[in-house]
Amino acid sequence: MSKIERVAVVGGTHGNEFTGVYLYRQYQQKPQSVSRDSFSTELVFANPRAHGENKRYCDHDLNRQFAVADLENPELTSYEQSRAKAINQQIGPKTNPRIDFVIDLHTTTSNMGATLLLLQPGEIYRKLAAYVTMKMPEVIVIRDLDHLPREEHRLLATTGKFGVIVEVGPVPQAVLREDVYQQSHQMTQHILDFLELWNTDQLPQLPETVDAYRYTESLKLPVDALDNRLGMVHSNVQDNDFQPLHPGDPMFQCFDGTVIKYEGDDTVYPGFVNEAAYYDNNLAMSLHEKVVIDTYQAD
Amino acid sequence: MSKIERVAVVGGTHGNEFTGVYLYRQYQQKPQSVSRDSFSTELVFANPRAHGENKRYCDHDLNRQFAVADLENPELTSYEQSRAKAINQQIGPKTNPRIDFVIDLHTTTSNMGATLLLLQPGEIYRKLAAYVTMKMPEVIVIRDLDHLPREEHRLLATTGKFGVIVEVGPVPQAVLREDVYQQSHQMTQHILDFLELWNTDQLPQLPETVDAYRYTESLKLPVDALDNRLGMVHSNVQDNDFQPLHPGDPMFQCFDGTVIKYEGDDTVYPGFVNEAAYYDNNLAMSLHEKVVIDTYQAD
């Protein structure tokens, strides 16, 4: 069992997700609110320029720049590629990280509620999921987001030894909502409490299992040959993140009045439904399968 | 009674309000859907560059550039100031407009539902409000938005002889929601139907009165001496557009835990609560008073 000695709480990885930026500022003013006796905590404002310009990113999505090969590639020199190298220096290096646990604060325009994204398997993640959902039963857990070995993961939170994403919505880009702000703060506090209990071997009896979701694929909006969108997310799916989507259910409403149905073989669970930031790639939603995490059993 | 001979339907005045842009494209493909026997309709894509950059505007808010003095000022040369002059040439000139009626399609991140903004007093507006709310009882009517003579109005929709804003939310910037798209389309269709009935003297018996709201003032978020925000819209007000805010009600939640209460003398009705685009000016919400429009009685 590895002890967590150094934690990083990161805000503003995406510049127009205001909640993390404002939490970062509050934590800066009250550092004791994010530290605990058994570990120290550093605060990182990941993409200040994008926040200043009120954009997700300036040149490239910062949260896709943390694969080891990219961090070590001197030819990647855009603003975010450079920020990734600087952050890697600050909390990594990813190949042998100084920071033991990264909490990266994000928001979404999708109706995902308070979501905890576990990026890798492992005992600490299983117990964290059990602890957080015991304290905040409304929290949705997503595990194994990218299905990649840690070195190939492109997300900032994989730059520490361990790391998670706190993802809360719905909130428009560039907006602070009190409910989303408070939920993000609460989940962060529970994660920090967990790490303290983990370090001091004082974890309470945890639920034996945790219901979770596992990402399977992304669905694109219908487009024509010139990549013009032909439709939008159907109102039956809008706001229904993590509700079952059955084969044959309406999925897209085309502008010409036709409806495109979900044609998979199995019932799936959409997330990031109609997330504004994914429009760049015409992504409509992510699909997940339901899984169960056995808290006390190796993955 | 003036006959409406030429109508303009405008989308994309704000580049990141996608609904109007996609409706514009649909109407372009099916021009018959926005024309009627008694008038012709032109379509205007107001700010294509801002839409391409997925921003509200590039240099200046286009929807604040239509005061006659500004349109006639050759020293105002930014992208949006130039677009305003071009649009004025297309649908104005504002001092003697070619277009009789402008419908400008907007969305908001606030929970305002389907809102019809009447910018000036007059018989056509009173009857339009009565007709639209008879057809769509959920529609909220706001009147006399800027309290200015038409020449001084800065909004695009005042460039025609008459004009209204269709404002629907909540929808994040850069997102298409089916419900918001359909409501915007429906309200536009009812307005066009009204103009046809108005022109042909076939208006049905309308409700005698229409409940409406009249803008009184804007409230700013609490800030420190350096303009840093000290708080956010209180969760009691968030999403409660057009619900009463009484003297003494919580209004802002400060990050330090304190609550700022509404200290006005009268009950007011907030709108544009926590609208993302108004953050540039630290605006938190607009306040309105309740008014009643007498459909058949001069203002």
Interface residues (C-beta under 8 A of the other chain):
Chain A: Y22 R25 Q26 T109 P170 P172 Q173 A174 V175 L176 R177 E178 D179 Y181 R229 M232 V233 H234 S235 Q238 Q253 F255 N274 A276 Y279
Chain B: Y22 R25 Q26 T109 P170 P172 Q173 A174 V175 L176 R177 E178 D179 Y181 R229 M232 V233 H234 S235 Q238 Q253 F255 N274 A276 Y279
